[in-house]
Amino acid sequence: MNEKQIKALAKRNAAKAAKVKPSSQRAYDQTVEKTRKSFFATNPDAQFHKGINEFYPLPQNQIDIENSKGTVYLKQNPGYN
């Protein structure tokens, strides 16, 4: 392919891409979240623990990397020590 053919192909592809309408793409549907069962409905034995379940634990290797220079920049979230 020469340069002229490449430019023509790029122009055609750009025109095709411009014709794609947002309605043809899958849009986020808020009703999905409204009708989704909660975790507590799925697992009735699940319990919420205040002070622990608000945060996820940080990976120890990430804490070690961030604090490797001696200064503490990153600490484990409460309840996961």
C-alpha positions in Angstrom: 0.0 0.0 0.0 1.2 3.4 -0.8 0.8 6.5 1.4 -2.2 7.7 -0.6 -4.0 4.4 -0.1 -3.3 4.4 3.6 -4.7 7.9 4.0 -7.8 7.0 2.1 -8.3 3.9 4.2 -7.8 5.9 7.4 -10.3 8.5 6.2 -12.9 5.7 5.5 -12.3 4.1 8.9 -12.7 7.5 10.6 -16.0 8.1 8.8 -17.3 4.7 9.8 -16.3 5.3 13.4 -18.1 8.7 13.4 -21.3 7.0 12.3 -21.5 4.7 15.4 -24.3 6.1 17.5 -24.3 5.9 21.3 -27.6 4.2 21.2 -26.0 1.2 19.4 -23.5 0.9 22.2 -24.6 -0.8 25.5 -25.6 2.0 27.8 -25.6 1.6 31.6 -29.0 0.7 32.9 -29.7 1.9 36.4 -32.5 -0.5 36.8 -29.9 -3.3 37.0 -28.5 -1.9 40.2 -32.0 -1.2 41.6 -33.1 -4.8 41.1 -29.9 -6.5 42.1 -30.1 -8.5 45.3 -27.9 -7.3 48.2 -25.2 -9.5 49.5 -27.0 -9.9 52.7 -30.1 -11.2 50.9 -27.9 -13.8 49.1 -26.1 -14.8 52.2 -28.3 -14.5 55.3 -25.4 -15.5 57.6 -23.4 -12.5 56.5 -22.8 -9.8 59.2 -21.6 -6.3 59.0 -18.8 -5.4 61.5 -18.5 -1.7 62.1 -14.9 -0.6 62.0 -13.9 -3.5 59.8 -16.2 -3.8 56.8 -16.0 -0.2 55.8 -12.6 -0.8 54.2 -10.7 -3.6 52.5 -7.3 -4.7 53.7 -4.3 -3.2 51.8 -1.9 -5.8 50.3 1.1 -6.1 52.5 3.5 -6.0 49.6 2.1 -2.6 48.5 2.6 -1.2 52.1 6.2 -2.5 52.1 6.9 -0.9 48.7 5.4 2.5 49.7 7.3 2.6 53.0 10.6 1.1 51.8 12.5 4.5 52.1 11.9 4.6 55.9 9.1 7.1 55.9 5.6 5.7 56.6 3.4 6.8 53.8 0.9 4.0 53.9 -0.6 2.1 56.9 -3.0 -0.9 57.0 -6.7 0.0 57.3 -8.2 -0.3 60.8 -9.1 -3.8 61.8 -6.6 -5.7 59.6 -3.4 -5.5 61.7 
